[in-house]
Amino acid sequence: MKVFKIPVEQTDPSRSQSASNGESLRETLPTMYDLPSEDPEEPGLPDEFHDFQPQLLSATLRIQDYAADRIFTASDLNLYYDAHHQLWHKRPDWFLVVGVSRFYNERDLRLSYVMWQEKVSPMVVVELLSPGTEKEDLGQTEQKEGAPPTKWQVYEQILRVPYYVVFDRYTDRLRVFSLTDTHYQELTLTDDRLWIPDLNIGLGVWEGTYQGSHRRWLRWYSADGTWIPTDSESLVANRALLEVERQRAETERQRADRLAERLRSLGIDPD
């Protein structure tokens, strides 16, 4: 990674956050290319669930109020949030941003999500509980002196993510925290479902088979309460409908042939 020599006045904590978002700092602070997600010391994803569940969330996301190229989702991608501490980051299991380009600078796949470049916070963050991260995911750890803020502090107080979702794969418990004026407040869910009026879409717990595994998964549902299918599920459903239509047409053809044969046996030309 290249070393940046940032002028003192640009990293002075006394400067306002609005100033750090200025175009001059955009030109001097590190970009996505300088702050990639890859970390050679990371052992990788903890298990297959942490790989498949984010895939299902992205695969079933359909937001009608935003064009597809103005919706960005990511999994296990470094999210840099503090221009004064440029290497501080969190890595959500999955997050959604609306109103930004699908691509970095309208052309490149992102290596990370850098807030002082993008300037739009996630609308939804999902964390999948694991024994090693449960306390931090649920805001039960305190910031250590001289250390970066906790995950909860970043989502609640810095990024101010409107919907923070926590799902426990071991108990299948879904918990959702909604941002009030200053703090997160846990929502009461009905049937393990959450309707998000800002996006006109819902998130819930679905029991079914995905990637060959039958269990309870998080996925999106539409305004009529039906689960939104993945592209492959839609393809299978469409093929099934075509097969039903083909069989119906074949049944009609056979019925017409039998009727025509009956008329011929009576000396009547069916044509």
C-alpha positions in Angstrom: 0.0 0.0 0.0 1.3 3.4 -0.9 2.2 5.8 2.0 0.2 9.0 2.0 1.6 12.3 3.3 -1.5 14.1 4.5 -1.2 17.8 5.4 -1.6 18.3 9.1 -4.6 20.6 8.7 -6.4 17.8 6.8 -6.1 15.3 9.7 -6.6 17.7 12.6 -9.5 16.2 14.6 -10.8 19.7 15.3 -11.8 20.0 11.7 -15.5 19.3 11.1 -16.7 16.1 9.4 -18.2 18.2 6.6 -14.8 19.6 5.8 -13.4 16.1 5.5 -16.0 15.4 2.9 -14.8 18.2 0.6 -13.5 17.6 -2.9 -10.0 18.7 -1.9 -9.8 15.9 0.6 -11.3 13.5 -2.0 -8.2 14.2 -4.1 -5.7 13.7 -1.3 -7.1 11.0 0.9 -6.6 7.3 -0.1 -9.1 5.9 -2.5 -10.7 2.5 -3.0 -7.6 1.3 -4.8 -5.4 2.2 -1.9 -7.7 0.5 0.7 -8.6 -2.9 -0.7 -10.5 -5.5 1.3 -7.9 -8.2 0.9 -6.0 -8.9 4.1 -3.3 -11.7 3.8 -3.6 -12.4 7.5 -7.3 -13.2 7.3 -8.1 -17.0 7.4 -11.1 -16.5 5.1 -14.8 -17.0 5.7 -15.6 -18.8 8.9 -18.1 -21.3 7.3 -20.2 -21.9 4.3 -23.3 -20.2 5.8 -21.4 -16.9 5.9 -20.9 -17.4 2.2 -24.3 -18.6 1.1 -26.5 -16.4 3.2 -25.2 -13.1 1.8 -25.6 -14.6 -1.7 -29.2 -15.3 -1.1 -29.8 -11.8 0.3 -28.4 -10.2 -2.9 -30.1 -12.7 -5.2 -33.6 -12.0 -3.8 -33.2 -8.2 -3.5 -35.6 -6.3 -5.8 -36.2 -2.6 -5.1 -38.6 -1.0 -7.5 -37.9 2.6 -6.5 -34.3 2.4 -7.5 -32.7 1.6 -10.8 -30.5 -1.6 -10.7 -27.4 0.5 -11.4 -28.1 2.6 -8.3 -28.1 -0.3 -5.8 -25.0 -1.7 -4.3 -24.7 -4.8 -2.1 -21.6 -6.3 -0.6 -20.5 -9.1 1.6 -17.2 -9.3 3.6 -16.1 -6.1 2.1 -14.0 -3.6 4.1 -16.1 -0.5 4.9 -13.8 2.5 5.7 -15.6 5.2 7.7 -13.2 7.7 9.2 -11.2 10.1 7.1 -9.0 11.0 10.1 -8.2 7.3 10.8 -8.0 6.0 7.2 -7.2 2.4 8.0 -10.1 2.0 10.5 -12.8 -0.2 9.0 -15.5 -2.7 9.7 -16.4 -5.7 7.6 -20.2 -6.3 7.6 -21.4 -9.8 6.7 -23.7 -8.0 4.2 -24.8 -4.5 3.6 -27.0 -2.5 1.2 -26.5 1.0 -0.1 -29.1 2.7 -2.3 -28.6 5.8 -4.4 -25.0 5.2 -5.3 -23.6 3.8 -8.5 -23.4 0.0 -8.8 -19.8 0.6 -9.8 -17.0 2.8 -8.4 -16.7 5.9 -10.5 -19.4 4.4 -12.7 -17.1 1.7 -14.2 -15.0 -0.4 -11.7 -16.0 -3.2 -9.4 -15.2 -2.1 -5.8 -12.3 -3.4 -3.8 -13.8 -1.7 -0.7 -16.3 0.9 0.3 -14.7 4.2 1.3 -17.1 6.6 3.0 -15.2 9.8 2.2 -15.3 8.8 -1.4 -18.9 7.5 -1.6 -20.5 9.8 0.9 -23.6 7.6 1.3 -24.1 5.3 4.3 -25.6 1.8 4.1 -29.3 1.6 4.5 -29.2 -2.0 5.9 -26.4 -3.9 7.6 -26.7 -7.6 8.3 -24.4 -9.4 10.8 -24.5 -13.2 11.1 -23.8 -14.1 14.7 -20.9 -16.4 15.5 -19.5 -17.3 18.9 -16.5 -15.1 18.4 -18.4 -12.0 17.4 -21.7 -12.2 19.2 -21.0 -9.7 22.0 -19.6 -7.1 19.6 -22.5 -7.7 17.1 -25.0 -7.0 19.9 -23.3 -4.0 21.3 -22.1 -5.7 24.5 -18.5 -4.7 24.2 -17.0 -1.4 25.1 -14.5 0.6 23.1 -11.0 0.2 24.5 -8.8 3.2 25.1 -7.0 4.2 22.0 -8.7 1.6 19.9 -11.2 2.1 17.1 -14.9 2.3 18.0 -16.9 -0.9 18.2 -19.0 -2.2 15.4 -22.2 -1.1 17.2 -20.8 2.5 17.7 -19.8 2.7 14.0 -23.2 1.6 12.7 -25.2 3.6 15.2 -23.3 6.8 15.8 -21.0 7.3 12.9 -22.6 5.7 9.8 -26.1 6.0 11.4 -27.3 2.9 9.5 -31.2 3.0 9.6 -31.6 -0.8 9.9 -29.2 -3.0 11.7 -30.1 -6.7 11.3 -28.6 -9.5 13.4 -29.4 -13.2 12.6 -28.3 -16.2 14.7 -27.9 -19.3 12.5 -27.8 -21.5 15.6 -31.1 -20.4 17.1 -32.7 -19.0 13.9 -33.4 -15.8 15.8 -33.8 -12.6 13.9 -33.3 -9.3 15.6 -33.7 -5.9 14.0 -32.6 -2.6 15.4 -34.0 0.6 14.0 -32.2 4.0 14.3 -34.1 6.5 16.4 -32.9 10.1 16.8 -29.7 9.0 18.6 -29.8 5.3 19.4 -30.8 1.9 18.1 -34.2 0.5 19.3 -35.0 -3.1 18.9 -38.2 -3.7 16.8 -40.9 -6.2 17.7 -41.3 -8.5 14.7 -44.3 -10.5 13.6 -43.7 -13.9 12.1 -39.9 -13.1 11.9 -40.6 -10.5 9.3 -39.7 -6.8 8.9 -41.3 -4.5 6.4 -39.0 -1.6 5.3 -41.2 1.2 4.0 -38.2 3.3 2.9 -37.4 0.5 0.4 -40.9 -0.9 -0.2 -39.6 -4.4 0.5 -39.5 -6.8 3.4 -36.9 -9.0 5.1 -37.8 -12.2 6.8 -36.9 -15.7 7.9 -37.7 -18.3 5.2 -37.5 -22.1 5.6 -36.4 -23.8 2.4 -33.5 -25.2 0.4 -30.7 -23.1 -0.9 -27.4 -24.3 -2.3 -28.6 -27.8 -1.4 -29.0 -27.0 2.3 -32.5 -27.1 3.9 -32.7 -24.7 6.8 -34.0 -21.3 7.8 -32.5 -18.4 5.8 -32.9 -14.6 5.6 -34.4 -13.5 2.3 -36.6 -10.7 0.9 -40.3 -10.6 0.3 -42.6 -8.4 -1.7 -45.5 -6.2 -0.8 -48.0 -9.1 -1.3 -46.1 -11.2 1.3 -44.6 -13.6 -1.2 -40.9 -14.5 -1.1 -38.9 -13.0 -4.0 -37.4 -15.7 -6.1 -33.8 -15.9 -7.2 -33.1 -15.9 -10.9 -32.7 -19.7 -10.9 -35.9 -20.2 -9.0 -37.7 -18.0 -11.5 -36.2 -20.0 -14.4 -37.4 -23.3 -12.8 -40.9 -21.8 -12.2 -41.1 -20.5 -15.7 -40.1 -23.9 -17.1 -42.7 -25.6 -15.0 -45.4 -23.2 -16.3 -44.3 -23.8 -19.9 -44.5 -27.6 -19.2 -48.0 -27.2 -17.8 -49.0 -25.2 -20.9 -47.4 -27.7 -23.2 -49.3 -30.6 -21.5 -52.6 -28.6 -21.7 -52.1 -27.9 -25.4 -51.3 -31.6 -26.0 -54.4 -32.6 -24.2 -56.5 -30.2 -26.3 -54.9 -31.5 -29.5 -55.6 -35.1 -28.6 -59.2 -34.2 -27.7 -59.7 -32.5 -31.0 -58.2 -35.4 -32.9 -60.6 -37.8 -31.1 -63.5 -35.6 -32.0 -62.5 -35.3 -35.6 -62.1 -39.1 -35.8 -65.6 -39.6 -34.3 -67.1 -37.2 -36.9 -65.4 -39.0 -39.7 -66.8 -42.3 -38.5 -70.2 -40.7 -38.8 -69.5 -39.6 -42.3 -69.0 -35.9 -41.4 -66.0 -34.0 -42.6 -64.6 -32.2 -39.5 -62.9 -29.6 -41.8 
